[in-house]
């Protein structure tokens, strides 16, 4: 196990250190030396954020572990593959109204991919979900106007379609057959083993399935929790050291170049979807174009540096680059189109 000494015939051997834990430890020491007053706030923020994300994490892991232990994941995968185009449409639509942030959606994505659900509908949900949700729609309409709220919802849906059907196009090259760096399964091994089992819904009546279920929950929960903890740790640092005034100066302006710059700033920067609304409203009153404001909100909603780190830990490089590429392309396109109709 990571972090524990392993004894072999040759003696005691240290395992390869865990990247997330090592990075958190290094950043904690560095922050304690550079800005000790910020350390308690950062640790508290990361702990509270992880706690708030825990229900999504556990729901995804428990569902995947149960289906794997019951040998029923093959049925789920088959349902998603039956009508892939319709599945992408439904995934993008569902994501556009679901209450997930760019980090909070990671556990659900891990569970779906771990079960073997095709990447195309997962990517559609992955990209559309963090952009907006019903409460944020109401708040956006009250601050920026109903047209802006509708435009952002359409951008979320369009981004999901871009990601879903874009993945289908890239899959023809045969480079996306295994999207995960490691299989997130109930038994911690290849998903093919579970598919070979006959479905047995009463897993508590079978000791092997029962053990596989709890082993999968523990193993994958710890894996996801470590990387999400790092993501939230970095999120706190960005909120503390990246003032909103600096972001405002970067994304102000008019024209396509302003839309593109707002997209580039929005992708790595983290601003809570609710907190970003008054900032964008103020920038637009100072002359920022509506298209740049839309691009900034969409890009910042889909991804951020903390979310990107979590995705990088989970997905293979090709999937990670597609995720970023679709986010940038979709946010930039949404900004340009919105500027034309605003």
Number of C-alpha atoms within 10 A of each C-alpha: 8 11 12 11 11 12 10 8 6 6 7 10 12 11 12 10 11 14 13 21 16 13 13 18 13 12 16 18 13 13 17 14 11 11 9 13 11 14 21 13 15 21 16 13 18 21 15 14 20 22 14 12 20 17 13 17 25 20 15 22 28 21 19 29 31 24 24 28 32 25 23 21 28 21 13 14 17 13 13 19 16 10 10 17 17 13 20 27 20 18 25 29 22 16 26 30 21 17 16 22 21 24 26 22 23 23 25 22 20 25 25 24 22 27 27 26 20 25 25 29 28 25 29 32 31 29 33 35 30 27 31 30 20 14 11 17 20 13 16 24 15 13 14 18 14 15 14 21 22 14 18 24 22 18 26 32 27 23 31 34 27 23 30 29 19 16 23 19 12 14 14 10 9 9 11 19 11 18 20 22 13 15 22 29 34 33 23 17 13 16 20 15 13 23 21 11 15 11 18 15 15 12 19 14 10 14 10 11 24 17 15 21 26 16 17 24 24 15 16 26 19 12 15 21 20 18 25 29 24 24 25 23 25 21 23 22 16 17 15 13 8 14 10 15 9 9 16 17 10 14 26 20 21 15 14 16 12 22 30 23 18 31 30 20 19 27 25 18 21 24 22 14 20 15 10 18 21 15 16 24 17 13 20 18 9 12 11 22 24 25 30 33 30 29 36 30 27 33 31 30 30 31 27 23 19 24 27 21 19 25 26 17 20 24 20 16 16 13 22 18 14 16 22 20 13 22 26 24 18 26 34 26 21 27 31 20 16 23 20 9 10 11
